[in-house]
Amino acid sequence: EVILEALMVTVQIALAATVLGAVLALPIGILAASNVVANKAVRTFFRVLIVVIRGIPELILAIIFVVVTGLGAVAGTLALAVGAVGLLSKLVADSLEETDTAVQDAMRAAGASEPQVFFAATVRQAAPAFVAHTMYLLDTNIRAATLLGVVGAGGVGFLLLNASRVNQFDVVTTILILMVTVVLAVEALSLWLRSTVR
């Protein structure tokens, strides 16, 4: 029961961090895409920002947030959310840049405005990739949230560390089986969502 409660906290940390990261990453990723933003200085600024965020390891972020907010799930959530912004905004920018420009040019030729071209052509093409990237991020965040629990950022990682210290291998095995089950469930959800978006 204690393990399940801790696992729920880990999943909640990963979910909250993914949602928060996705909300922040979308505008940053859009502003970093060369086929969306014409101004080179703006694009370069956001590309550099993404690189800087990605350069800071999540474990370091977790330690910083533990110092700022104290031990617990908030520190883990904030650390993973910042990490998520770094990864997802890059993937969003890349997905937007990989869209077929012929579709956008055709819409412009038909008299569509730039916002119409962006939402109807660019976003429509990039949406399945964005869903796939977000679900992948949730998957990695669940594993990362487990690791961050070791430094006091809440969740099942703390239990895992304690159980391994005192050789409670039955507890370690139970936690690992539950983690694999959760990751498989996320993978199944990801497949379903991608097929729905397409």
VOFIKE-958629 format. One record per residue (C-alpha): x, y, z; residue in one letter; residue number from 1. Coordinates in pm, whole numbers. Each point is the difference from the previous one (the first is absolute). Layout:
<gumis>
+--------+--------+--------+------+-----+
|     c1 |     c2 |     c3 | type | seq |
+--------+--------+--------+------+-----+
|      X |      Y |      Z |    a | NUM |
...
+--------+--------+--------+------+-----+
</gumis>
This chain:
<gumis>
+--------+--------+--------+------+-----+
|     c1 |     c2 |     c3 | type | seq |
+--------+--------+--------+------+-----+
|      0 |      0 |      0 |    e |   1 |
|    285 |    239 |     86 |    v |   2 |
|    171 |    -97 |   -327 |    i |   3 |
|   -317 |     68 |   -202 |    l |   4 |
|    -45 |    340 |    166 |    e |   5 |
|    363 |     92 |    -76 |    a |   6 |
|    -42 |   -127 |   -358 |    l |   7 |
|   -309 |    219 |    -42 |    m |   8 |
|    204 |    300 |    120 |    v |   9 |
|    271 |    -85 |   -257 |    t |  10 |
|   -258 |    -25 |   -281 |    v |  11 |
|   -164 |    327 |    114 |    q |  12 |
|    342 |    174 |      1 |    i |  13 |
|     71 |   -128 |   -354 |    a |  14 |
|   -347 |     94 |   -126 |    l |  15 |
|      4 |    350 |    153 |    a |  16 |
|    353 |     63 |   -130 |    a |  17 |
|    -96 |   -120 |   -350 |    t |  18 |
|   -313 |    221 |    -16 |    v |  19 |
|    187 |    302 |    138 |    l |  20 |
|    295 |    -66 |   -232 |    g |  21 |
|   -226 |    -41 |   -305 |    a |  22 |
|   -189 |    325 |     71 |    v |  23 |
|    329 |    194 |     30 |    l |  24 |
|    178 |   -185 |   -283 |    a |  25 |
|   -268 |     66 |   -265 |    l |  26 |
|     49 |    379 |    -30 |    p |  27 |
|    381 |    -30 |     34 |    i |  28 |
|     12 |   -271 |   -268 |    g |  29 |
|   -227 |    198 |   -234 |    i |  30 |
|    214 |    314 |     39 |    l |  31 |
|    317 |   -203 |    -72 |    a |  32 |
|   -133 |   -148 |   -329 |    a |  33 |
|    147 |    162 |   -312 |    s |  34 |
|   -309 |    -56 |   -218 |    n |  35 |
|   -229 |    170 |    256 |    v |  36 |
|    205 |    298 |    123 |    v |  37 |
|    159 |    213 |   -272 |    a |  38 |
|    215 |    207 |    239 |    n |  39 |
|    343 |   -170 |     30 |    k |  40 |
|     91 |    172 |    330 |    a |  41 |
|   -317 |   -130 |    170 |    v |  42 |
|     59 |   -354 |   -130 |    r |  43 |
|    365 |      2 |    107 |    t |  44 |
|    -87 |    127 |    349 |    f |  45 |
|   -250 |   -282 |     58 |    f |  46 |
|    234 |   -263 |   -149 |    r |  47 |
|    277 |    112 |    239 |    v |  48 |
|   -250 |     -2 |    291 |    l |  49 |
|    -93 |   -362 |    -84 |    i |  50 |
|    368 |   -103 |     -9 |    v |  51 |
|     67 |    169 |    338 |    v |  52 |
|   -300 |   -172 |    164 |    i |  53 |
|    101 |   -337 |   -147 |    r |  54 |
|    355 |     46 |    128 |    g |  55 |
|   -104 |    -14 |    367 |    i |  56 |
|    -41 |   -359 |    131 |    p |  57 |
|   -334 |    -76 |    168 |    e |  58 |
|    178 |   -135 |    309 |    l |  59 |
|    169 |    339 |     51 |    i |  60 |
|   -335 |    174 |    -53 |    l |  61 |
|   -161 |   -233 |    257 |    a |  62 |
|    268 |     80 |    259 |    i |  63 |
|    -47 |    376 |    -65 |    i |  64 |
|   -380 |    -27 |     34 |    f |  65 |
|     32 |   -216 |    314 |    v |  66 |
|    206 |    281 |    153 |    v |  67 |
|   -254 |    264 |   -114 |    v |  68 |
|   -331 |   -180 |     71 |    t |  69 |
|    109 |   -265 |    251 |    g |  70 |
|    -25 |   -379 |    -30 |    l |  71 |
|   -298 |   -143 |   -183 |    g |  72 |
|   -190 |    -37 |   -324 |    a |  73 |
|      2 |    373 |    -92 |    v |  74 |
|    378 |     -1 |    -47 |    a |  75 |
|    -16 |   -310 |   -221 |    g |  76 |
|   -285 |    141 |   -208 |    t |  77 |
|    174 |    334 |    -62 |    l |  78 |
|    333 |   -165 |    -86 |    a |  79 |
|   -162 |   -235 |   -253 |    l |  80 |
|   -218 |    279 |   -143 |    a |  81 |
|    308 |    214 |    -74 |    v |  82 |
|    171 |   -303 |   -155 |    g |  83 |
|   -316 |    -70 |   -202 |    a |  84 |
|      0 |    355 |   -141 |    v |  85 |
|    356 |    -49 |   -128 |    g |  86 |
|    -73 |   -327 |   -178 |    l |  87 |
|   -354 |     59 |   -121 |    l |  88 |
|     51 |    353 |   -133 |    s |  89 |
|    286 |   -128 |   -219 |    k |  90 |
|   -218 |   -286 |   -128 |    l |  91 |
|   -292 |    240 |    -65 |    v |  92 |
|    226 |    235 |   -200 |    a |  93 |
|    145 |   -291 |   -199 |    d |  94 |
|   -347 |   -149 |    -67 |    s |  95 |
|   -129 |    334 |   -130 |    l |  96 |
|    306 |     46 |   -223 |    e |  97 |
|    -43 |   -349 |   -148 |    e |  98 |
|   -355 |     69 |   -123 |    t |  99 |
|    -68 |      2 |   -376 |    d | 100 |
|     34 |    363 |   -115 |    t | 101 |
|   -185 |    -73 |   -326 |    a | 102 |
|   -327 |    -24 |    194 |    v | 103 |
|     69 |    336 |    168 |    q | 104 |
|     92 |    164 |   -334 |    d | 105 |
|   -319 |   -134 |   -159 |    a | 106 |
|   -210 |    151 |    280 |    m | 107 |
|    177 |    336 |    -34 |    r | 108 |
|    -63 |     -6 |   -376 |    a | 109 |
|   -370 |    -62 |     74 |    a | 110 |
|     -3 |    321 |    206 |    g | 111 |
|     27 |   -140 |    356 |    a | 112 |
|    145 |    228 |    269 |    s | 113 |
|    318 |    -97 |    190 |    e | 114 |
|   -192 |   -111 |    317 |    p | 115 |
|   -230 |   -215 |   -219 |    q | 116 |
|    302 |   -158 |   -173 |    v | 117 |
|    164 |    -63 |    338 |    f | 118 |
|   -300 |   -172 |    163 |    f | 119 |
|   -146 |   -180 |   -302 |    a | 120 |
|    323 |   -115 |   -168 |    a | 121 |
|    300 |     16 |    234 |    t | 122 |
|   -161 |   -100 |    332 |    v | 123 |
|   -220 |   -263 |   -167 |    r | 124 |
|    307 |   -175 |   -141 |    q | 125 |
|    204 |     29 |    321 |    a | 126 |
|   -280 |   -110 |    241 |    a | 127 |
|     60 |   -380 |    -13 |    p | 128 |
|    373 |     55 |     62 |    a | 129 |
|    -78 |    233 |    293 |    f | 130 |
|   -228 |   -263 |    159 |    v | 131 |
|    269 |   -267 |    -50 |    a | 132 |
|    271 |    223 |    152 |    h | 133 |
|   -219 |     93 |    300 |    t | 134 |
|    -80 |   -365 |     75 |    m | 135 |
|    369 |    -90 |    -34 |    y | 136 |
|     76 |    280 |    244 |    l | 137 |
|   -256 |   -138 |    249 |    l | 138 |
|    168 |   -340 |    -33 |    d | 139 |
|    349 |    140 |     72 |    t | 140 |
|   -136 |    227 |    277 |    n | 141 |
|   -142 |   -301 |    188 |    i | 142 |
|    346 |   -158 |      4 |    r | 143 |
|    170 |    331 |     81 |    a | 144 |
|   -249 |     68 |    283 |    a | 145 |
|    107 |   -332 |    154 |    t | 146 |
|    365 |    107 |    -10 |    l | 147 |
|    -77 |    345 |    140 |    l | 148 |
|   -170 |   -162 |    300 |    g | 149 |
|    348 |   -110 |    105 |    v | 150 |
|    105 |    363 |     59 |    v | 151 |
|   -314 |     69 |    202 |    g | 152 |
|   -227 |    122 |   -279 |    a | 153 |
|   -291 |   -225 |    102 |    g | 154 |
|   -145 |   -322 |   -139 |    g | 155 |
|    101 |   -363 |    -20 |    v | 156 |
|    375 |     64 |    -48 |    g | 157 |
|     49 |     63 |    371 |    f | 158 |
|   -159 |   -338 |     86 |    l | 159 |
|    211 |   -169 |   -266 |    l | 160 |
|    319 |    149 |    145 |    l | 161 |
|    -90 |   -102 |    358 |    n | 162 |
|   -103 |   -353 |   -102 |    a | 163 |
|    324 |    -55 |   -191 |    s | 164 |
|    204 |    127 |    296 |    r | 165 |
|   -147 |   -256 |    241 |    v | 166 |
|     -7 |   -281 |   -259 |    n | 167 |
|   -382 |    -17 |    -26 |    q | 168 |
|     18 |   -148 |   -346 |    f | 169 |
|   -369 |   -103 |      2 |    d | 170 |
|    -92 |    369 |     35 |    v | 171 |
|    248 |    100 |   -272 |    v | 172 |
|   -144 |   -267 |   -234 |    t | 173 |
|   -359 |    109 |     71 |    t | 174 |
|     83 |    365 |    -73 |    i | 175 |
|    180 |    -91 |   -325 |    l | 176 |
|   -293 |   -218 |   -119 |    i | 177 |
|   -245 |    282 |     75 |    l | 178 |
|    222 |    252 |   -183 |    m | 179 |
|     13 |   -224 |   -311 |    v | 180 |
|   -382 |    -38 |     16 |    t | 181 |
|    -47 |    378 |     13 |    v | 182 |
|    241 |     57 |   -292 |    v | 183 |
|   -184 |   -267 |   -207 |    l | 184 |
|   -334 |    170 |     79 |    a | 185 |
|    142 |    336 |   -117 |    v | 186 |
|    125 |   -166 |   -320 |    e | 187 |
|   -347 |   -147 |    -68 |    a | 188 |
|   -159 |    342 |     59 |    l | 189 |
|    258 |    158 |   -232 |    s | 190 |
|    -84 |   -241 |   -285 |    l | 191 |
|   -373 |     64 |     44 |    w | 192 |
|     42 |    381 |      6 |    l | 193 |
|    222 |      2 |   -309 |    r | 194 |
|   -249 |   -208 |   -198 |    s | 195 |
|   -280 |    236 |    113 |    t | 196 |
|    189 |    319 |    -98 |    v | 197 |
|     89 |   -139 |   -343 |    r | 198 |
+--------+--------+--------+------+-----+
</gumis>
